[in-house]
Amino acid sequence: MNKSFIKFLKIAIPLGLGFFLIYYSYSKFSPNQLEEISFYFKKADYKIVALSVFFSLLSHFFRAYRWNYMLAPLGFQPKIANNFMAVYVAYIMNLFIPKSGEISRAVIINKYEKVPFDKAFGTIISERIVDLLFLFVFTAVALSLQFDKLSEFLLNKLPLSKLYSLVGIALLLFLLFLVFLKYSKSSISKKIKTFVSGLKEGILSVAIMENKIPFIIQSFLIWGLYLLSFYIATFALEETSSITFSVLIITFVVGSFSFAFTNSGFGSYPFFVAGILAVFSISETVGTAFGWIVWTSNIASIIFFGGLSLLLLPFYNKEK
């Protein structure tokens, strides 16, 4: 299959899914319900929304700061400003091309701080693993608080049989890849082994870093700010301001997982947030409006700061 066509599919399928979820969500609403959603948008407290976005911005700053703890064992100490702008460029890239943010982030830090791409990329993958662990912890908390309702929601929304099939295929391909690396003596396999070696060094940087405790504290801080940002956003609408802690955690978890389905949660975030809130007796019109308010405000900040970072990076590093 043509490589360009494969790249096109990687972009088009998530976008198509996002548009379909938007169409599917709004096709269920009557004209009165659509007016109700519009009403919630108008009456939302956008000062609260701005405060929520500020804490989200703060979490990205600490992510940029924490990155140096992972790069230090490899012999690099980039400027925090470059880290911060690289993080935001990664977010804005993920909006347009799924999973491209990690690559662009490593490319930027390689260009402006001379950190080898494979090692930088390895630290980013390691960072993603840490993030995944935190998300699993939040998921475990959510399941323990409201197992029956959450499992019912997930089983209704996610095709588990297809998920198991995809996991099986992925494992098979991974095993075939390992066999290829072990027995092949081609130039391609040698290049892959060299890249994997640098990648491994980057991933293991967490294990060999001197500042493990500050790294762990910053990781808790980053995810605490994510949750705080989401919690503050619930006060933007009176109808969501009184949700319980268990509902808050579950909605936060479901919203976080929705980012895996489409470009940065386009279409999927409001759809899943509205769906889980409906399970807890909050109307779908409220849930849909709330989901779009949270998603749009954060994406707007990513577009602003990501675009600004793309413009400022060459000027900030003019000497290089």
C-alpha positions in Angstrom: 0.0 0.0 0.0 1.3 3.5 -0.9 3.0 5.2 2.1 1.2 8.5 1.3 -2.1 6.8 1.3 -1.3 5.2 4.7 -0.4 8.6 6.1 -3.6 10.0 4.7 -5.6 7.3 6.4 -3.9 7.9 9.8 -5.0 11.5 9.6 -8.4 11.0 7.9 -9.8 8.1 10.0 -9.5 9.9 13.4 -10.9 13.1 11.9 -13.7 11.2 10.2 -14.5 9.5 13.5 -14.6 12.9 15.3 -17.0 14.4 12.7 -19.2 11.3 12.9 -19.4 11.5 16.7 -20.3 15.2 16.4 -23.0 14.4 13.8 -24.3 11.4 15.8 -24.4 13.4 19.1 -26.3 16.4 17.6 -28.6 14.3 15.4 -30.2 12.9 18.6 -31.2 16.4 19.9 -34.5 18.1 19.1 -34.5 21.8 18.1 -35.5 22.7 21.7 -32.5 20.7 23.1 -30.1 22.4 20.6 -31.4 25.7 21.9 -30.8 24.5 25.4 -27.2 23.6 24.6 -26.7 27.1 23.1 -28.2 28.6 26.3 -25.6 26.7 28.5 -22.8 28.0 26.3 -24.0 31.6 26.8 -24.6 31.4 30.5 -21.2 29.6 31.3 -18.9 31.6 33.6 -15.8 32.1 31.3 -13.8 33.6 34.1 -13.9 30.1 35.7 -13.1 28.6 32.4 -10.0 30.9 32.0 -8.9 29.9 35.5 -9.2 26.2 34.6 -7.1 26.8 31.5 -4.5 28.6 33.6 -4.0 25.5 35.8 -3.8 23.4 32.7 -1.1 25.8 31.4 0.8 25.4 34.7 0.8 21.6 34.4 2.5 21.9 31.0 5.1 24.2 32.5 5.9 21.5 35.1 6.0 18.9 32.4 8.6 21.0 30.6 10.6 21.4 33.9 10.3 17.7 34.8 11.8 16.8 31.4 15.2 18.0 32.4 15.3 15.4 35.2 15.1 12.7 32.5 17.6 14.4 30.2 20.2 15.1 32.9 21.5 11.5 33.2 22.1 11.5 29.5 24.3 14.6 29.8 21.9 17.3 28.6 20.3 20.3 30.4 18.1 22.2 27.9 16.6 25.6 28.7 13.2 25.3 30.3 11.8 27.8 27.7 12.8 25.5 24.9 11.3 22.5 26.7 8.1 24.4 27.3 7.7 25.5 23.7 8.6 22.0 22.4 5.8 20.6 24.6 3.3 23.1 23.2 4.4 22.4 19.6 3.8 18.7 20.3 0.3 19.4 21.5 -0.6 21.5 18.5 0.9 18.9 16.1 -1.2 16.2 17.7 -4.3 18.3 16.8 -3.6 17.8 13.1 -1.6 14.5 12.9 -2.3 11.9 15.6 0.8 10.8 17.6 3.1 13.2 15.7 3.6 15.4 18.7 6.2 13.1 20.4 8.3 13.1 17.2 8.1 16.9 16.7 9.0 17.5 20.3 12.1 15.3 20.0 13.0 17.0 16.7 12.7 20.5 18.2 14.9 19.7 21.2 17.4 18.1 18.9 17.5 21.2 16.7 17.8 23.8 19.4 19.5 21.9 22.2 21.5 19.3 20.2 19.9 16.4 22.2 20.1 13.3 19.9 16.7 12.5 18.5 16.6 8.9 19.7 17.6 9.7 23.3 15.1 12.6 23.4 12.4 10.4 21.9 13.2 7.7 24.5 12.7 10.1 27.4 9.3 11.2 25.9 8.2 7.5 25.6 9.3 7.0 29.2 7.3 10.0 30.2 4.2 8.6 28.4 4.6 5.4 30.3 4.7 7.3 33.6 1.5 9.2 32.5 -0.1 6.0 31.6 0.6 4.6 35.1 -1.0 7.7 36.7 -4.0 7.3 34.4 -4.4 3.7 35.5 -4.3 4.8 39.1 -7.1 7.3 38.5 -9.0 4.5 36.6 -8.6 2.2 39.6 -9.9 4.9 41.9 -12.8 5.5 39.6 -13.6 1.8 39.3 -13.5 1.4 43.1 -15.8 4.3 43.6 -18.5 3.5 41.0 -17.6 0.1 39.4 -21.2 -0.9 38.4 -22.0 2.3 36.6 -18.6 2.8 35.0 -18.4 -0.8 33.7 -21.9 -0.5 32.3 -21.0 2.7 30.5 -17.8 1.3 29.0 -19.4 -1.9 27.8 -22.1 0.1 26.0 -19.6 2.5 24.4 -16.5 0.4 23.6 -16.4 -2.7 21.3 -14.4 -5.0 23.6 -14.3 -7.8 21.0 -12.6 -5.6 18.5 -10.3 -4.2 21.1 -9.1 -7.8 22.0 -8.6 -8.5 18.3 -6.4 -5.4 17.9 -4.4 -6.2 21.0 -3.8 -9.8 19.6 -2.7 -8.5 16.2 -0.4 -5.9 17.8 1.3 -8.6 20.0 1.8 -10.8 17.0 3.3 -8.0 14.9 5.6 -7.1 17.9 6.8 -10.7 18.1 7.5 -10.8 14.4 9.4 -7.5 14.7 11.6 -9.0 17.5 12.4 -12.1 15.4 13.3 -9.9 12.5 15.7 -7.8 14.7 17.3 -10.9 16.1 18.0 -12.8 12.9 18.2 -10.2 10.2 21.6 -8.8 9.2 20.4 -6.2 6.8 21.3 -2.6 6.9 17.8 -1.7 7.9 17.9 -4.0 11.0 21.3 -2.5 12.0 19.8 1.1 11.8 16.8 0.0 13.8 19.0 -1.6 16.5 21.1 1.6 16.7 17.9 3.6 17.1 16.4 1.2 19.7 19.7 1.4 21.7 19.3 5.2 22.0 15.6 4.8 22.7 16.3 2.3 25.5 18.8 4.7 27.0 16.2 7.5 27.0 13.5 5.2 28.5 15.9 4.0 31.3 16.8 7.5 32.2 14.1 7.4 34.8 15.8 4.5 36.6 19.2 6.1 36.6 18.3 9.7 37.4 19.6 11.2 40.6 16.5 13.3 41.3 13.9 10.5 41.5 12.0 12.1 44.4 11.6 15.5 42.7 10.6 13.7 39.5 7.9 11.7 41.4 6.7 14.9 43.2 6.5 16.8 39.9 4.6 13.9 38.3 2.0 14.0 41.1 1.9 17.8 40.7 1.3 17.6 37.0 -1.6 15.1 37.3 -3.0 17.0 40.4 -3.1 20.1 38.2 -4.9 18.2 35.5 -7.6 17.1 37.9 -7.7 20.6 39.6 -8.2 22.2 36.1 -11.1 19.9 35.4 -12.6 20.3 38.8 -12.5 24.1 38.5 -14.2 23.9 35.0 -17.2 22.1 36.6 -18.1 25.5 38.3 -18.5 27.1 35.0 -22.0 25.7 34.8 -24.4 25.6 37.8 -25.7 22.2 36.7 -22.2 20.6 37.0 -21.0 22.5 40.0 -22.3 20.1 42.6 -21.1 16.8 41.2 -19.6 14.4 43.7 -16.0 13.5 43.9 -16.6 10.0 42.5 -18.4 11.4 39.5 -15.6 14.0 39.0 -12.9 11.3 39.0 -14.9 9.0 36.6 -15.7 11.9 34.2 -12.0 13.0 34.3 -10.8 9.4 33.5 -13.3 8.8 30.7 -12.5 12.2 29.2 -8.7 11.4 29.3 -9.2 8.1 27.5 -11.3 9.8 24.8 -8.1 11.5 23.5 -7.0 8.1 22.2 -9.9 7.9 19.7 -9.6 11.1 17.7 -7.2 14.0 17.2 -6.8 15.3 20.7 -10.3 14.3 21.6 -12.0 16.1 18.7 -15.6 15.1 18.8 -14.9 12.2 21.1 -14.3 14.2 24.3 -17.7 16.0 24.5 -19.4 12.7 23.3 -17.9 10.6 26.1 -18.1 13.3 28.8 -21.8 13.8 28.0 -22.4 10.0 28.0 -20.8 9.4 31.4 -22.5 12.4 33.0 -25.8 11.1 31.7 -25.2 7.9 33.6 -25.2 10.0 36.8 -28.5 11.8 35.9 -27.0 15.0 34.4 -28.8 15.7 31.2 -27.0 15.1 27.9 -27.6 18.8 26.9 -25.7 19.9 30.0 -23.0 17.2 29.5 -22.5 18.1 25.8 -22.2 21.8 26.5 -19.8 21.2 29.4 -17.7 18.8 27.3 -17.4 21.3 24.5 -16.6 24.2 26.8 -13.8 22.2 28.5 -12.4 20.8 25.3 -12.7 24.0 23.2 -11.1 26.2 25.9 -8.1 23.9 26.3 -7.6 23.4 22.5 -7.8 27.2 22.0 -5.0 27.7 24.5 -3.0 25.0 22.8 -3.5 26.6 19.4 -2.5 30.0 20.8 0.6 28.9 22.8 1.6 26.2 20.3 1.4 28.7 17.4 3.3 31.3 19.5 6.0 28.7 20.3 6.5 27.9 16.6 7.0 31.6 15.9 9.2 32.3 19.0 11.5 29.3 18.8 13.7 30.6 16.0 14.0 34.1 17.6 14.7 32.8 21.1 17.4 30.6 19.7 18.7 33.1 17.1 22.3 32.6 18.0 22.0 28.9 17.3 
